[in-house]
Amino acid sequence: MDRKQENLKRMLKPECIVFIGGKNVIRHGVQNCKKAGFKGEIYAVHKTVTEVEGVPCYSSISELPLVPDAAFIAIRGDKAIEVVKELKVMGVSGCVCYAAGFSEIGNYQLHESLIEAAGDMALAGPNCYGIINFLDHVPLWPDSYGSLSAEQGVAVISQSGNLSLNITMNDRSLPLAYVMSVGNQAVLDIADYIVALCDDPRVTAIGLHIEGLGNVEKFMQAAKTALEKGIPLVAFKTGVSEVGGQVTLSHTSSLAGSDDLYQALFKRFNICRVDSLSAFLETLKLFSIAGTFEGRELGALTCSGGESAIIADIAEKKGFALPNVTLRQKEELSSLLTTFEHVSNPLDYNTSIWGDEEKLTACFTSFIKGPFHTTLLILDYLSKDNSDIRSWEAAINAFIRVNNQLQAQMLVVSVLPEGMPFLFREKLIANGIAPLQGMTDAFTAIRAVTEYNERRRNLNPVLTTLLQSSDQLQQNDDAVVLDEWRGKQELYAYGLKVPYGKIVSIHDEHLLDSGMEGPFVVKGVSSKVSHKTDIGAVKLSLQAEDEIKQALMQMNENLADQVEHDMQFLVEKMIPDAVTELNLGIKRDDQFGLALVISMGGELVNLINDSVPILLPTNRGEILEALYSLKGIKLLQGFRGRAKGDIEAVVHAAESVAAYAEANWNNILEMDINPLLVLPEGQGAVAVDAFIRTAVSTSEPESLVDGL
């Protein structure tokens, strides 16, 4: 562990805190510490005030009687740097820099000065609210906040101070261990906080509100640490839209980045991604209270046909099954319920036994023994004052009794978020049952927890490096485009299957090698021509040499004004009977480096946006997972009686493209294999076109492709 990490741990659990800044900030900070029950020493630094809330104020840092473990700095940015320097020399472990006006407004010189002043001292911010440690009663925070202390719970790391504050005020019984507002991350970044939190056994899960990452590889190492220690990470990524990305840049100077590459990153490290703040909180709550659990078979108990329909619809969308009850259960439940209830899953037990705890207990016991991994009780609680809640209490008491007896995976879900009041939630939590608020968010949380467990059990070896360019990578203006022939030759050397073919010119007497049989395709070959079909540089279904000769002459005449010398042509054997088309590509991103992109070919890639990126380097397991996640995968699996595609050959082709990119990682700018023709099972997959743009030129190929 490096010195900065050691300082962060000491800062998170200090024995002495100092608040430096204006009187109001000092007052709020001291009040927060006293209210939270902080047991250590509290001091303040203010030039004119001698005491705030019973805490002594000193006119300078040098006058402090002790060296603080943690400081909260709430003064102007340029002045804050001098304070940070003084604290660093004094031996303070860490501080919160509350001030704004740094890189988020383009003041990079001030940003760098702050980093230099801090050295290996742990510094949160700048431009942040601070850190609250609910477990040890430590609020390094400038204002009022919600939530209570906890013995264990989730940690939330957010790039938004106000969002952090809002989360502390949630009305969801989310057990909070830490809330960390990280701001511009000048010294400490999200990865630093993750690593520190992973060493606290009281942390049950970590929530990440991410606008953008600076050091992606460092984040990957931290995510791997969490994965190995079994601490779930839940991500809420904002800045996804174009406008959101611009707001993110001006907010904390973070680049929002390519969202599909963030998705690839999250998938690699089994990070649960949600798309709303409410789902974020419910998912964290479920992880913290229920832990991980298995199975996609759900049972649902409700006393409403309308709720049953909602459950069925959402369960299907979220990928859950609702298996029917067994014949024995039907008989048992029919004897417990009146004749007009239809015994099924979801079970609408109607109102015939509502309010009768004994009958509800018998009904729930019988139902929960069915073929389900998890059972949900759907119930919105009456919360009005002076209301008769005995019937609701009967349902809850019955459910708790069954849970205590059977120790099954059981959850209570309200249809509306506000349908589960505080006392009701706390009673369930005390009995080991997670109360989930809002039907849609509940199913999102259940799916996240289930998938986390599935993926953790079957996870591929985790890779924590990226293929990012060095400083020597040339600018795009100097890029070299390889013509199709040269591109195919290079990829063929890495195992990619290409059609049999040869390069010819209009002056060649023999255009076909002995044994070559049609039909043939003829293409114009030039690094200046990328979209050959658009300009008439492709001729298909040619059978004889004289047809090829005629096509060459016509194309040469049509394309004379687009090339500087006589056009070369590629004569290839056409590939018949393809099951479907795929595209394989390589893209370069400033944050993530190189990524392999697998997509359905033809019109599908744009029509249904069916593509999946994989960060490089990668492995076979990730490629297979990406391939099976495509919407069009059914076309490779014998869709509607068609032949199955050669999936093994597709994986090999993707591995070949990835291997080429990895070998040329510092030069390659982009690549497109469009299309990759997938033949019937056992017959291969063939790249019939290749586009490669690189920062350096390569040597001319010397040999012909001896492909198909």
BELDALIN-V112529 format. One record per residue. RES is the residue in one small letter. PHI is phi as a letter, one per 30 degrees, with the letter a starting at -180 (NA if undefined). D_LAST is the distance of its C-alpha to the last C-alpha in Angstrom with 1 decimal. Layout:
BEGIN
RES_PHI_D_LAST, RES_PHI_D_LAST
END
This chain:
BEGIN
m_NA_55.2, d_d_56.0, r_d_59.4, k_d_58.5, q_d_57.3, e_d_60.6, n_d_62.6, l_d_60.8, k_d_61.7, r_d_65.3, m_d_65.3, l_d_64.2, k_b_67.0, p_d_69.8, e_c_73.4, c_b_74.6, i_b_73.5, v_b_74.8, f_c_74.5, i_b_74.8, g_l_75.3, g_d_77.5, k_d_80.1, n_d_78.3, v_d_75.0, i_d_77.0, r_e_79.0, h_d_76.0, g_d_74.3, v_d_77.4, q_e_78.0, n_d_74.4, c_d_74.9, k_d_78.2, k_d_77.0, a_d_74.0, g_j_76.2, f_d_75.0, k_c_77.1, g_d_76.7, e_d_78.6, i_b_78.2, y_b_79.2, a_b_79.0, v_b_79.2, h_a_81.0, k_d_83.2, t_c_86.2, v_d_86.0, t_c_87.3, e_a_86.4, v_b_84.0, e_h_84.2, g_i_86.1, v_c_83.6, p_d_84.9, c_c_83.4, y_c_83.4, s_d_83.5, s_b_80.8, i_d_78.1, s_d_80.0, e_d_82.8, l_e_80.8, p_d_82.4, l_b_79.1, v_d_75.6, p_d_73.6, d_d_70.3, a_b_69.1, a_b_70.2, f_c_69.7, i_c_69.9, a_b_70.8, i_b_71.8, r_e_70.4, g_e_67.2, d_d_68.6, k_d_71.5, a_d_69.1, i_d_67.4, e_d_70.8, v_d_71.5, v_e_68.1, k_e_68.9, e_d_72.2, l_d_70.9, k_d_68.3, v_d_71.0, m_d_73.1, g_j_70.5, v_d_69.6, s_d_66.4, g_a_65.0, c_a_65.9, v_c_64.9, c_c_64.9, y_d_65.8, a_d_66.0, a_c_63.5, g_j_63.0, f_c_60.3, s_d_56.6, e_d_56.5, i_c_58.5, g_i_56.9, n_d_59.5, y_d_57.1, q_d_59.8, l_d_61.9, h_e_58.9, e_d_58.2, s_d_62.0, l_d_62.0, i_d_59.2, e_d_61.0, a_d_64.3, a_d_62.9, g_h_61.2, d_c_60.3, m_d_62.7, a_d_61.0, l_b_61.3, a_c_60.3, g_j_59.7, p_d_61.0, n_i_61.3, c_b_61.4, y_d_63.9, g_k_63.7, i_b_63.2, i_c_65.0, n_c_65.0, f_d_66.4, l_d_66.4, d_c_68.8, h_i_70.6, v_b_69.4, p_c_69.1, l_c_68.2, w_b_68.4, p_c_70.5, d_a_71.3, s_d_71.9, y_a_69.1, g_c_68.7, s_i_67.7, l_c_69.6, s_d_69.1, a_b_66.9, e_c_66.5, q_a_62.7, g_l_60.1, v_c_57.3, a_c_56.9, v_c_55.9, i_c_54.6, s_b_54.7, q_d_54.2, s_b_56.9, g_d_60.5, n_d_61.8, l_d_59.0, s_e_60.0, l_d_63.6, n_e_62.6, i_d_60.8, t_d_64.0, m_c_65.8, n_d_63.5, d_c_65.2, r_b_62.7, s_h_64.1, l_d_61.1, p_d_62.3, l_c_61.8, a_c_61.8, y_b_61.0, v_b_60.4, m_b_59.1, s_c_59.0, v_c_56.8, g_h_57.2, n_d_55.5, q_h_54.6, a_d_55.8, v_c_56.4, l_c_55.4, d_c_52.2, i_e_50.9, a_d_49.2, d_d_52.6, y_d_54.3, i_e_51.6, v_d_51.9, a_d_55.7, l_d_55.7, c_d_53.4, d_c_56.3, d_c_58.8, p_d_58.7, r_d_60.5, v_d_57.6, t_c_55.7, a_a_53.0, i_b_52.3, g_c_51.9, l_b_50.2, h_c_51.0, i_c_48.5, e_c_48.5, g_a_46.3, l_c_45.4, g_d_46.1, n_c_44.6, v_d_41.6, e_d_40.9, k_d_44.5, f_d_44.4, m_d_41.4, q_d_43.4, a_d_46.3, a_d_44.3, k_d_42.9, t_e_46.6, a_d_47.5, l_d_44.6, e_d_45.6, k_c_49.2, g_i_48.5, i_c_50.1, p_d_48.3, l_c_47.5, v_b_47.8, a_c_46.7, f_c_48.1, k_c_46.2, t_c_47.9, g_i_47.1, v_d_44.0, s_d_44.9, e_d_45.2, v_d_49.0, g_e_49.0, g_d_47.0, q_d_49.6, v_d_52.4, t_e_50.9, l_d_50.7, s_d_54.3, h_d_55.5, t_b_54.4, s_i_52.3, s_c_49.1, l_d_45.8, a_d_44.7, g_i_41.0, s_d_37.9, d_d_38.6, d_d_35.1, l_d_34.9, y_d_38.4, q_d_37.0, a_d_34.2, l_d_36.9, f_d_39.2, k_d_36.5, r_e_35.6, f_c_39.2, n_h_40.2, i_c_42.6, c_d_43.9, r_c_43.7, v_b_46.2, d_c_46.9, s_b_50.7, l_d_53.6, s_d_55.1, a_d_51.9, f_e_51.8, l_d_55.4, e_d_54.9, t_d_51.8, l_d_53.7, k_d_56.6, l_d_54.7, f_e_53.1, s_d_56.5, i_d_58.5, a_c_56.1, g_i_53.5, t_c_50.1, f_b_49.7, e_c_47.0, g_j_45.9, r_c_45.0, e_c_47.5, l_c_50.6, g_c_54.0, a_b_56.3, l_c_60.0, t_a_61.7, c_c_64.8, s_b_63.3, g_d_61.0, g_d_60.0, e_d_58.9, s_e_57.0, a_d_54.9, i_d_54.3, i_e_53.1, a_d_50.7, d_d_49.1, i_d_48.8, a_e_47.6, e_d_44.7, k_d_43.7, k_d_43.8, g_i_41.8, f_c_44.7, a_c_45.6, l_b_49.2, p_d_49.4, n_d_52.3, v_d_55.3, t_d_55.9, l_d_58.2, r_d_60.8, q_d_60.7, k_e_61.2, e_d_64.3, e_d_65.6, l_d_65.0, s_d_66.4, s_d_69.6, l_d_69.8, l_c_69.1, t_d_70.9, t_d_69.6, f_d_68.1, e_d_65.5, h_c_62.0, v_d_60.7, s_a_57.1, n_b_55.0, p_d_56.0, l_c_59.5, d_c_62.0, y_d_65.2, n_h_67.2, t_c_70.8, s_d_72.4, i_c_72.3, w_d_72.2, g_j_74.7, d_c_75.2, e_d_73.8, e_d_74.2, k_d_72.3, l_d_69.6, t_d_69.2, a_d_68.9, c_d_66.4, f_d_64.2, t_d_64.3, s_d_63.1, f_d_60.3, i_d_59.0, k_d_58.5, g_d_55.7, p_d_51.9, f_b_51.7, h_d_50.7, t_b_52.8, t_c_55.8, l_c_57.0, l_c_60.5, i_c_60.6, l_a_64.0, d_c_65.5, y_c_68.8, l_d_72.1, s_c_73.1, k_d_76.2, d_d_79.4, n_i_82.0, s_c_79.5, d_d_79.6, i_c_76.4, r_d_77.3, s_d_74.8, w_d_71.9, e_d_73.3, a_d_73.2, a_d_69.5, i_d_68.7, n_d_71.0, a_d_69.4, f_d_65.9, i_d_67.0, r_e_68.8, v_d_65.7, n_d_63.6, n_d_66.2, q_d_66.2, l_c_62.5, q_h_60.9, a_c_58.0, q_d_55.7, m_b_57.9, l_b_58.1, v_c_60.4, v_b_59.0, s_c_61.0, v_d_59.8, l_c_61.2, p_e_61.2, e_d_65.0, g_d_65.5, m_b_65.8, p_d_69.0, f_e_69.5, l_d_71.7, f_d_69.4, r_d_66.4, e_d_68.3, k_d_69.5, l_d_66.0, i_d_64.7, a_d_67.7, n_c_66.5, g_i_62.9, i_c_61.5, a_d_59.6, p_c_60.9, l_c_58.2, q_c_59.3, g_j_57.6, m_d_55.2, t_d_52.1, d_d_52.5, a_d_53.3, f_d_50.0, t_d_48.1, a_d_49.9, i_d_49.3, r_d_45.6, a_d_45.4, v_d_47.3, t_d_45.3, e_d_41.9, y_e_43.2, n_d_44.1, e_d_40.8, r_d_38.7, r_d_41.0, r_d_40.6, n_c_36.7, l_d_36.2, n_d_33.4, p_e_34.5, v_d_36.0, l_c_34.8, t_b_37.6, t_c_36.1, l_b_34.5, l_c_32.4, q_c_35.1, s_d_35.3, s_d_37.9, d_d_40.6, q_d_38.7, l_d_35.9, q_d_36.1, q_d_37.1, n_d_34.7, d_d_36.4, d_c_34.9, a_d_31.3, v_c_28.4, v_c_25.5, l_d_22.1, d_d_20.3, e_e_16.9, w_d_15.2, r_d_17.4, g_d_17.0, k_d_13.2, q_e_13.8, e_d_16.5, l_d_14.9, y_e_11.8, a_d_14.7, y_c_16.0, g_j_13.1, l_d_11.6, k_d_8.0, v_b_7.0, p_d_5.1, y_d_4.9, g_a_8.6, k_a_12.1, i_c_15.6, v_b_18.2, s_b_21.9, i_d_24.2, h_d_25.7, d_d_22.8, e_d_23.4, h_c_19.9, l_c_17.3, l_b_14.4, d_d_13.3, s_d_14.1, g_j_11.9, m_d_10.1, e_b_10.9, g_d_12.0, p_d_12.9, f_c_12.3, v_b_13.7, v_c_15.9, k_b_17.4, g_d_20.4, v_c_19.9, s_a_23.1, s_d_24.4, k_d_27.2, v_c_25.0, s_c_23.9, h_c_24.2, k_d_22.5, t_d_22.9, d_d_26.7, i_c_27.3, g_i_25.3, a_c_22.5, v_b_19.7, k_b_19.3, l_c_17.2, s_h_16.5, l_d_17.1, q_c_16.8, a_c_18.4, e_d_18.9, d_d_22.4, e_d_21.4, i_d_19.2, k_e_22.2, q_d_24.6, a_d_22.6, l_d_22.5, m_d_26.3, q_d_27.2, m_d_25.3, n_d_26.8, e_d_30.2, n_d_29.9, l_c_28.8, a_e_31.1, d_d_33.5, q_c_31.0, v_b_29.8, e_d_32.0, h_b_30.2, d_e_27.8, m_d_24.8, q_c_21.4, f_b_18.5, l_c_14.8, v_c_12.9, e_b_9.5, k_d_7.8, m_d_9.6, i_c_8.7, p_d_11.5, d_i_13.8, a_d_13.9, v_d_17.0, t_a_18.1, e_c_17.6, l_b_18.7, n_c_19.6, l_b_19.7, g_b_22.3, i_b_24.6, k_b_28.3, r_c_31.2, d_b_34.7, d_d_37.9, q_d_39.1, f_c_36.0, g_i_33.7, l_c_30.0, a_b_28.6, l_d_25.2, v_c_25.2, i_c_23.3, s_b_23.9, m_d_23.0, g_c_21.2, g_i_22.5, e_d_26.3, l_d_26.9, v_e_26.8, n_c_29.8, l_d_31.4, i_b_31.9, n_h_31.4, d_c_28.9, s_b_27.8, v_b_28.6, p_c_28.9, i_b_28.8, l_d_30.7, l_c_29.1, p_d_29.0, t_b_27.8, n_b_26.7, r_e_24.7, g_d_27.8, e_d_28.3, i_d_24.7, l_d_25.0, e_d_28.5, a_d_27.4, l_d_24.6, y_d_27.1, s_d_29.7, l_d_27.8, k_d_29.6, g_d_26.5, i_d_25.3, k_d_26.5, l_d_23.5, l_c_21.3, q_c_24.0, g_i_24.1, f_d_26.4, r_h_28.6, g_i_26.8, r_d_23.3, a_d_20.4, k_d_20.2, g_d_17.6, d_d_15.7, i_d_18.4, e_e_17.6, a_d_14.1, v_d_16.0, v_d_18.5, h_d_16.2, a_d_14.8, a_d_18.5, e_d_19.4, s_d_17.0, v_d_18.5, a_d_21.9, a_d_21.5, y_d_20.7, a_d_23.7, e_d_25.9, a_d_25.3, n_c_26.1, w_d_28.7, n_d_31.4, n_b_29.6, i_d_27.1, l_c_28.8, e_a_26.2, m_b_22.5, d_b_20.7, i_c_17.2, n_b_17.8, p_c_16.2, l_c_14.0, l_d_12.8, v_c_13.7, l_d_12.3, p_e_14.8, e_e_16.1, g_i_14.1, q_c_10.6, g_j_10.1, a_b_10.7, v_b_8.8, a_d_11.0, v_c_11.2, d_a_14.4, a_b_16.3, f_b_20.1, i_b_21.9, r_c_25.6, t_b_27.2, a_d_30.7, v_b_29.8, s_d_27.7, t_b_24.9, s_d_24.1, e_d_21.8, p_d_18.4, e_c_18.6, s_c_15.1, l_d_12.0, v_d_8.9, d_c_6.8, g_d_3.8, l_d_0.0
END
